[in-house]
Amino acid sequence: MHDTSSAQNKTCVSFCAACCVRKLLTRLPAGEGAFHVFRLLPSSGGSASAPLLQTAHRVELLRDNGRLLRRFGFEECDAGSKNEFRGVRRGHLLRVLADSLPPGTISFGERVSRLVQQGGSAGSPWPIAQLEKGSTIEAGVLVAADGARSTLAREGLGLPPPGYAGYTAYRGVACPEGGTASLGIPLDTIRVVWGTGVRAGQYALNDKEVYWFTVFNAPADEAVPPSAEARMADALKYVKGWAWGLEETIRSTPATSLSRSRITDRWTLGAFGKGLVTLAG
Ligand SMILES: Cc1cc2nc3c(=O)[nH]c(=O)nc-3n(C[C@H](O)[C@H](O)[C@H](O)COP(=O)(O)OP(=O)(O)OC[C@H]3O[C@@H](n4cnc5c(N)ncnc54)[C@H](O)[C@@H]3O)c2cc1C
């Protein structure tokens, strides 16, 4: 976030723009329009010790009982071989993005409390946001990427609050002792496994780490297991007896790196920006 108290120094201000970018990271098409940031990340094989970017181009749709529903390559899809899927740790992407900016561009630990003006009209040409610490920032364009419970969506853009979608997710990055090969996960493949009321996905970030998620139906007020170990046991419960190495994948995840989130959505009929302020993420 750029502090632009001086009107001369207007810039594109994005709250946690990097966090917003990470949402797109696995869905961007390759080619001229794609984010150049990926070219900054060493791909698998680019660094022997810690490859940071894995490219996948195949999908497997599977059943929890071991049945293969469909296996296909991106070249078989409508958009053909222009599609690409990239697996990278968010922390690595954020570091590369941050390092590519001039020193002092980003201010950490600043929280926005409200939008003072949205800009774009006569008399209020630029957006101005207020920070919790009291100062204001003025920008040429304001991109709010402050998450599902976005303050700017609520306080600045007047959007409806997100609603609970009816399901919850666990996510993590597994570090299996024998590498991704020991889990039988091909490096070039995204796996989606369907169970009853539960869906899981996994793909390799490199030959040592596997990203995975599970989503499962859950009541809105379901209590969150109180410790990392209890959350691990809970996550395992949803894939008990599943094929495709799901249990082993979750078991090889450091318990403290496991995250649990309630999935929410916000329906705006496409209206998520006003003047020179917009919501992303
Ligand atoms: C089950 C599941 C699986 C997924 N799998 C993938 C996947 O494989 N690949 C993929 O790319 N995405 C995946 N996603 C989606 C991805 O996790 C989210 O879409 C993404 O994290 C949303 O990014 P965001 O920047 O909008 O919000 P967040 O990641 O929530 O970031 C918001 C940021 O804003 C900051 N913030 C909050 N309030 C303020 C404030 N008032 N002022 C300033 N800053 C503030 C927060 O500290 C935080 O840093 C998955 C999501 C789920 C639920």
The ligand as a Gaussian input file, in Angstrom:
#p B3LYP/6-31G(d) Opt

LIG

0 1
 C      -11.231000     -24.402000      -0.922000
 C      -10.546000     -23.317000      -1.689000
 C       -9.556000     -23.665000      -2.588000
 C       -8.914000     -22.675000      -3.310000
 N       -7.948000     -23.045000      -4.165000
 C       -7.308000     -22.105000      -4.868000
 C       -6.300000     -22.469000      -5.779000
 O       -6.012000     -23.648000      -5.956000
 N       -5.659000     -21.496000      -6.446000
 C       -5.998000     -20.177000      -6.283000
 O       -5.392000     -19.321000      -6.914000
 N       -6.954000     -19.802000      -5.439000
 C       -7.618000     -20.728000      -4.737000
 N       -8.605000     -20.363000      -3.890000
 C       -9.040000     -18.947000      -3.831000
 C       -8.148000     -18.043000      -3.018000
 O       -7.792000     -18.606000      -1.802000
 C       -8.936000     -16.764000      -2.726000
 O       -9.713000     -16.444000      -3.831000
 C       -7.998000     -15.626000      -2.460000
 O       -7.257000     -15.856000      -1.304000
 C       -8.769000     -14.336000      -2.259000
 O       -7.797000     -13.302000      -2.253000
 P       -8.132000     -11.884000      -1.744000
 O       -6.907000     -11.040000      -1.921000
 O       -9.396000     -11.401000      -2.329000
 O       -8.437000     -12.015000      -0.168000
 P       -7.512000     -12.502000       1.008000
 O       -6.607000     -13.594000       0.596000
 O       -8.464000     -12.749000       2.132000
 O       -6.599000     -11.239000       1.355000
 C       -7.127000     -10.036000       1.893000
 C       -5.998000      -9.213000       2.461000
 O       -6.506000      -7.913000       2.824000
 C       -6.037000      -7.577000       4.122000
 N       -7.053000      -6.712000       4.754000
 C       -8.223000      -7.097000       5.322000
 N       -8.891000      -6.023000       5.781000
 C       -8.127000      -4.939000       5.471000
 C       -8.293000      -3.527000       5.675000
 N       -9.357000      -3.002000       6.289000
 N       -7.320000      -2.702000       5.228000
 C       -6.204000      -3.203000       4.585000
 N       -6.013000      -4.521000       4.357000
 C       -6.952000      -5.378000       4.797000
 C       -5.875000      -8.924000       4.850000
 O       -4.939000      -8.765000       5.905000
 C       -5.365000      -9.805000       3.731000
 O       -3.978000      -9.716000       3.614000
 C       -9.260000     -21.321000      -3.154000
 C      -10.261000     -20.969000      -2.238000
 C      -10.889000     -21.969000      -1.516000
 C      -11.951000     -21.557000      -0.531000

